[in-house]
């Protein structure tokens, strides 16, 4: 019984969101970008496509979402301060063209 209710709510949710996407598209896109009008099933397909491209297919959130964040938080809490500093240095070393950059002449303290 509960599964049927969840399925019913999901179907209604997809139907309503599909209609909202279609309505917003048909109001905004033709006026702003001279694009085509879309039909209901095209709007539902657009929702599915955006879910695949940006949301992943693994449930909540793309790219690992909540689980990956919790996993890294647990690892971080188990690290010593020295391990945390090494990880920070390794992670940020390649950012903003600083790969292998020297720390001489900066205000940061020398690493131990």
Secondary structure, DSSP 4 states (H G I P E B T S, - for coil): -HHHHHHHHHHHHHHHHHHHHHHHHHHHHHHHH------HHHHHHHHHHHIIIII-SSSSSSTTHHHHHHHHHHHHHHS-HHHHHHHHHHHHTTGGG-TT---TTSSSPPP-
